[in-house]
Amino acid sequence: MTKLLTLVLLSSLAILSCDNKLNTLKVSSEAMSTDSNSDSIGRYAPVNGLQLYYEIHGTGTPLVLIHGGGSTIQTTFGRILPSLTKTHKVIAVEMQAHGHTADIDRPLSFEQDADDVAELLKQLNIDSADIFGFSNGASTTLQLAIRHPERVRKIIVASTFYNKAGAQPWFFDMMANATFEGMPQPYKDTFLQINPDTNALHRMYERDVARMQSFPEITEAQMKTIKAPAFLIIGDADVVRPEHAVEMHRLLPKSRLAILPGGHGDYLGEITSLVDTTLIAATISMIEKFLIE
């Protein structure tokens, strides 16, 4: 831990100051495309009874992307995917009930999601990969590092907590009263572009909310078993408390920490945020530096 860099879901939209708004640009439709162009490289793998959708972009060292709750590859990573594919073989997945991957009759859990990703890597003959998860996807990334350490080289854990105390005080009260109407419209629109079944959309939402309402905590002892180098990233106005991010940093023996200005996913240009190109470029630069160290 030689450096401390300071510079989940369905809920938080960025609350930006007037000055910040003057320095941001809204993304163009070309930069955030969710049309069939990505489908041309999309594939399905039979994993643990699920037809798991994934895409492969670029060449280089393998980098798995795991999206957030209620999301897809494009809504979480669409604005940084082109940069990541310049130096990595990106394997981007859509987890059970999300995007192109249909739901099946089994529990929705971070542990199961981790097992699904591990099985996909096995089928792709990838011994180990770097794993980059955002929000719920970061919870899956932690489980992957705990349950399948042999499949993990390095992990990037963005905007998540390992126990309930790590969330902002209002978060679980909000989740207890969550409504479908409060789900960000871009998530709904993107899902329905992929799958026009409104019942499937409602089911996905209900499943994600229920998972967070009964959030499965990871123990400190389990966290300490993670040996993979880790890069922890949150926003200073995130759903994660900054103090908790520091706690995670102390628990993981080979970790780096970045607390960046902004809310949940602003530093990635996640679909519900405005585009701060300087902030996004800085995030990509730090990620690339971490992965090549």
C-alpha positions, 0 to 999 in steps of 0.5 A, spaced: 500 500 500 505 505 497 500 510 495 493 512 497 490 516 491 485 521 493 484 526 488 449 500 487 445 500 485 439 503 481 439 509 486 443 515 485 443 520 480 449 525 480 448 532 483 452 536 480 454 544 482 453 549 477 460 550 476 461 542 474 455 543 469 459 548 465 465 543 465 461 537 462 458 535 456 452 530 455 454 524 451 452 523 444 448 517 441 454 515 438 458 514 444 453 511 448 450 506 443 445 500 445 443 498 438 445 492 434 452 493 433 454 490 439 450 484 438 454 482 432 460 480 437 455 478 442 455 470 444 451 466 449 455 461 454 451 455 457 453 456 465 450 453 471 443 452 467 443 459 465 444 462 457 449 467 459 450 473 454 457 476 453 461 480 448 469 480 447 472 486 444 479 488 443 486 484 444 491 483 450 490 481 457 483 479 459 479 484 462 472 482 465 467 487 466 461 486 470 455 491 470 451 494 476 444 493 478 439 494 473 444 495 468 447 492 462 454 492 459 453 499 455 449 503 461 455 501 466 461 501 461 459 504 454 463 510 455 469 507 457 469 501 453 472 503 447 478 506 451 479 499 455 479 495 448 485 498 446 490 495 450 485 489 453 481 483 451 475 485 454 470 480 456 463 484 458 458 480 461 450 481 462 448 477 469 442 473 470 436 477 468 439 483 466 440 485 458 440 479 454 441 474 459 434 471 461 432 470 468 431 463 470 428 459 476 434 460 481 436 465 486 439 471 484 446 472 488 452 475 488 455 468 489 452 465 484 454 471 479 461 469 481 460 462 480 457 464 473 463 468 471 468 463 473 465 458 469 465 462 463 472 463 464 473 456 464 469 455 458 473 460 454 480 457 456 482 463 460 486 461 466 485 468 470 483 475 468 483 482 471 476 483 473 472 490 473 466 490 477 461 496 478 456 497 484 453 490 484 458 488 479 463 490 484 460 485 490 460 480 485 467 481 483 469 480 491 465 474 491 469 472 485 476 473 488 474 469 495 470 463 491 475 463 485 482 466 487 485 461 481 481 465 476 483 472 478 489 476 477 487 483 479 480 486 481 477 493 480 472 494 485 468 500 484 462 503 488 461 498 493 461 496 500 462 489 503 457 490 509 451 494 511 455 499 515 459 501 509 453 504 506 451 511 507 445 512 512 440 513 508 441 508 503 438 502 506 432 506 508 431 508 501 431 501 499 426 499 503 421 503 500 424 503 493 419 503 487 419 501 480 417 508 478 424 511 481 428 506 477 432 511 472 429 511 466 435 510 462 435 503 465 428 501 463 429 504 456 436 500 455 433 494 457 426 494 453 431 496 447 434 489 448 428 485 451 421 488 450 418 484 455 415 489 460 414 483 465 421 481 465 423 488 466 419 488 472 422 482 475 429 484 474 427 490 478 424 486 483 429 481 484 435 486 484 431 490 490 430 484 494 437 482 493 439 489 496 434 489 501 437 482 504 444 484 502 449 478 504 455 481 508 462 479 507 466 478 513 472 481 515 475 474 515 473 473 508 475 480 506 482 478 508 483 472 504 483 476 498 490 476 495 489 479 489 491 486 488 485 490 488 484 497 486 478 500 490 474 506 487 468 510 489 466 517 489 466 522 494 458 523 494 457 515 493 452 511 496 459 508 499 461 512 505 469 514 504 470 511 511 468 504 509 472 505 503 478 506 507 477 500 511 476 496 505 483 498 503 486 496 510 483 489 510 486 488 503 493 487 503 495 489 496 490 494 495 490 502 492 484 507 493 482 512 489 476 517 492 474 521 486 469 527 486 462 526 484 457 521 485 455 513 484 459 512 477 460 519 475 468 517 474 466 512 469 461 516 465 455 511 467 449 512 463 445 516 469 451 521 469 453 527 465 460 526 462 466 529 465 471 527 460 477 530 464 474 525 470 473 519 466 480 520 462 483 520 469 479 514 471 482 510 465 489 512 466 489 510 474 486 503 472 491 502 466 496 504 471 494 499 476 493 493 471 500 494 468 504 495 475 
